């Protein structure tokens, strides 16, 4: 059960309207199908008009579960001027940014063309999305910061896009998805990590994507709920790959952010990796330290979907292992499983940890004063 469905806030940690927050997972949407056209060459405009983009070639929809708009988002998030949820900056300000005192909002666009097998089209769409984020969002509200969207299956082109955007204060991270052609630790993706480390930009790994495989290791599930639960499994596979392939050893200054797949599984995954590594470390001599050390030093976690155990002590135990300084508050606005800021933390959190949780950690990670 997600905590936002509770009818009262009596069990929530105090959050006043003066509490400033960072929302590290906001999903902007395009108002129309052709909204990207001003940022695309005529060749690609024509291509999209004639051929479109096949959803199974890397767009976020993946298999035909009932998640496509408008079902994916809050019913109350339709802009009054029309268009899909998340497509209006003015309504986002009115409904979310202003009333929740959002001081920093990190944009993570989805359905961008990441992973499309036509690598030239993917690169063109991602570059257009990055220009669109500046023109429509970050240039009009300084609280908002963008993610550099890259066509990750062509890592050299993706690295060039990162280097082109490096130093642009509109961007605070690089955005990848958790489901790809191969696990994210594979060498084909290393140029992305090298470019991100050079630029001093964290790499966010967001749930979703479509590499051509089902979300389970044994075939397609029947229901959307299985897809939702499976996101944490995909993130675990991605993180294990990043550690065991030696990415975090090779790029020690690289910072990873695991987005929208929970965090309660982090301790158990780290324990399991450490245990097996002790017995099989000769197979991966490039992993020079226990996997848990890399995870605790180089990985951050967004909170949405916030873990909601029956006993709040269990939540605090998990956070203690991860570290209060490694959690980044997120709402997932405007999606249906949005986490209401005032209902996320149970009571018993001290002022220092609460401030870090809601704002301080994000400002420090993303270099926002």
N, C-alpha and C positions, 0 to 999 in steps of 0.2 A: 504494500500500500504506500503510495506517495504521500508525504506529509501534507501537501497542499490540499488534500481532500478532507482534512479534519475540519469540523464545524466551528471549533473555538480555537483561540490562541492562548489559553490559560497555561499550557505547558511549554510555551515558547520562551526563549530568552528575550529579555526586554530589548526592543528596537524602536527608538523614537523617530519622529519625522526629521530630526536633526542628524541622525546617524548617516554619515556619508558611506556609500558603497561603491565597489567596482563590480560590474557585471561582465564576467569574462567569457560569456557565450551568448551573444545576440545574433539573430539570424535575419539579415536584411533580405528583402525579396524584390524582384523586378515587377513593376506595375503592369508592363505589357511584354509580349513576346519579342517585340522589336526594340526594347529599351536599350539594348547593347549596341544596336547598329551604328550609332555615331562613333563608336570606338573600334569598329571593325572595318577592315578593308572591304571594298566592293565585292571582291572575290568571295569573301566569307559570308557576306550578306546574301549573295546569290546562292551560295551553297546551302545555307540554312533555309532559304525560301524553297529551293527545289528538293533538297534531300532531308532536311531537318537533322536532328540528332537522335540516334536510337538510344532509348533509355538504358538498354542492357550494355551499352558500350562505355559505361563508366559514370553515367549520371546517378544521382543519389537514389532514384526510385528503386533500382534493383528489381527483384522479382515482384510479381503482381499482388502484393499485400495491400490492404486498404489504408495506405498512409498518405497518399498524394493529397495536395491541397484540394478542398479546404479542411479535410479531416485531420491533417497534421497539426493544425493550429487552433488557438482559442477562438471560440465563436464570437467573443466580444471584441476581437482584435481587427475586425474589418474596418478599414479606414472609411470615414464618412464620405470622402470624395470618390470612393470606389477603388477597385483593385484588390489584390490578395492581401492577407495579413502580413504585416512586416514591410509593406511597400511604401508606406508614407512616413517620412521623417517627422512631420508636424504631429501626426497622431501618435507616433512612438514617444515623442516628447511629452505629449499630453497624458498618455495612458501609463507610461512606464518611467521614462527618464526623470521627469520632474517630480512626480509624487513620491518616488522611491529614493530621491536624492542621489541619483547615479552620477558620480563624479568621473568615472572612467567606464566606458563601454567598449568592449572588444568585439568587433564584427567578424563573424565566421560565415561567409556566404556558402550556401550549398546549392547543388544542381548547377555547377559551374563549368562542367566539361572536364574536370579532373579524371584521368584514367581513360579517356576516349582513345580508341586504338588508332584513329587518325591523329597522329601526334602533332601535325601542323595545325589542324583545327583546334585541338586541345590547347596548344600554346596560344593561339590567337584569342580563344575565348577567355582563357585565364588572364591574359594581359588586359583584355577589355574589361573584365570584372574588376581588376585592380584600378584601372582608370575610373571606372564607374563608382567605385567605393569613395574615391577622393571627391569627384564632382558632385555626387548626390548626397553624400553622408558626412565625411570627415571635414570637408571644407566649409560645411554649413553648421556644424555643431562640434566645437573643439573638445567636447567630452568624449567623442567617439574616435576610436582608432581602428585601423584596418589590419587585416591579415593578408600577407602576400600569398595569393592563390597560384599554384604552379601545376603544370601538367607533369605529374610525378613519374609517369612511365617513360618519359624522355628526360633523364636526369640532367644531361648536359644543358639542354635548353632551359630546364627548370632552374639550374644553378645560375645561368645567365640572367634570368628574370629576377632572381634574388639579388644578384650583384647590381643590376640596374636600379632596383628600388632601395638598396642599402643606403642609409643616411637620410632617407625621406622620413620625416617625423610623423607622417600620416600612418606609417606601418609600424607595428610592434612585434609581429611574429610571422613565421612561415606556417602555412596551413597544409597539412596532409590528411588523408583519410585512412581509416584502419584496415579497410579491405582493398587489397591491391593484387596485381598479378602474382607477386611473390611476397613473402614476409618482409617487413620493412627493414630488417637488418641486412638484407642481401646487398652485395656490392654494387648492383645496378643503381641503387639509390644513394650511394655514398657521396657523389658530387653535391647532392642537395645538402647533406649534413656539413660538408666542408664549407660550402658557401655560407650557410647559416652561421656556423661558428665564426668564420671570418668577419661576418657582418655584426656579430654580437646579438643575433636574434634567436629567441627560443623557437623551437619547432613544435607546433601544436598538432596532435594526432586526434582528429575528431572521429567519432563513430560514423558509420556508413561507408559508402563507396561500393564498388562492385568490380571485383577482379575476374569474374567469370565462374566463381565457385559458390556453392551454397554456404550459408552461415554456419552450418553444422558440418562435421567431418564425414557424415554418412548420408547426406542427401538433403533434399528440400523439406523443410517443416511445413506443417499444414496451416499454421496460424500466425498472425502478426505478433501475438504475445511471445511466441518462440523467437521471432526475429528480434524483438526488443530485449529479451533476456540475453540473447546471443551476443549483443554488443560488448558486454563485459568479457566474454570469452575471446572475442576478436582482439580486444585491447590487450588481454593477457598474452596472447600469441605474438602480437606485435612487440610488446615490451620484452618478452623472453628472447625474441629474435634480435632485438637491438642490443641486448646484453650479451648473448651468447655468440653472436657474430662478431663481437668486438667493437661495435660502433662507439659505445660510451668509453671504452678504453682508448680507442684511436683518436677520439675527439673529446678530450677531457673537459673542455670549456663549453661543450654543447649542453643546452638545457632543453629538456623535453617536457611537454605539457599534455597530459592525457585528458581528453575532453569528452564529456557526456557519456561516460560508461561507468560511473560510480568509482568508488575508491576502497570499499570495504574488503575487496579481494586482494589488496596490495600485500598485507602481511603474510597471508598464507602462500601466495605465489612466491614471495621472496624466501620464505622458509623452505619451501619445496625446492627452489632453485639452489639454495645454499646446500641443502642435504645431498642432492644429486651431484652437484659440482664437487663436493668433497670426495666423492667416489670416482668421478669421471673427469676430473680436472685435466688429466693428461691428454684427453681428446681435444681440449680447447685451451692450449697453453697461452693463447693470447688474452684469455680472461684471467688476469693476474690476481684479482681479489675476489672475495665472495660476492656473488651477484647482488645481494642485498645492499652492499656498500655503494655500488653504482646507482642503484635505485634510489636510495635515501639521499644521495648527494646531487643527482642530476635530473630528478623527475619531480614535477609538480602535478597537481590534480585539481581539476575543476569539480565543484561539489554537486552539480546537477547531473543525474538524479541523486538528491541527498539521501544518504543511508538513513534508515528509520527502524532501528531495532526496538524491541519491546522495552528493553532496559537501557536507559540513557548511558549507564556506565559502560555498556558494550561499545557504544559509539565513541565515548571518550577514550577507551582503551585502544581502539583502532587509530584514532587521531593522534594519540600519544606516540604510537609506533611510527606513524608517518611523519609527525611533526606539525604543530600548529602553523609553522612558517612555510609549509609546503601546500597548503590548501588555498584555492582561489574560488571565491564565491561566484556562482553563476545562476542564472534563472532559466536559460533556454528560451527566452522571449522570442517570438510569440507562440511557441509550440504548445501543444495541449498539456504536456507534462511540466509546464512552467512551475518553478519553485518560488513561492511568495517569500520575499526577504524576511518578513516579520515572523514567519512560521518555521524557519529552518533550524535554528539552534535551540536545543532544550535549555532549561535554566541550569545554572552552575558554571557558566563560563566567565572567567575574570575579564576585566576591561581590556587588558593588554592583548589577550588572545582574541577577544571579540573584534577589536579594531584591526588586528592583523588579518583575521579571517575575512572581514568584509571589505577591507580596502588596502591595508598596509602591504600585504604580501604581493598583491598585483602591482602596486606602484613600484615596489622594489624590483620585482622580476622584469617588468617592462620599462623600467627607467623613467617613470613619470613622476615628477616632483609635485 
